């Protein structure tokens, strides 16, 4: 995780060969979630992330 007060703190949540899920804690307290799929990144706010995880669980 980075540790500059003006920069978001980032951390990897999960990683495979083709995908990366990570989160960013913004200096203003907002937490955003991101999924990298090859050269595309999908960004989520907390409420969207929660709904996305629910969707993924239902795929099983």
Secondary structure, 3 states (H helix, E strand, C coil): CCCCCCCCEEEEEEECCCEEEEEEECCCCCEEEEEEECCEEEEEEHHHHHHHHHHHHHCC
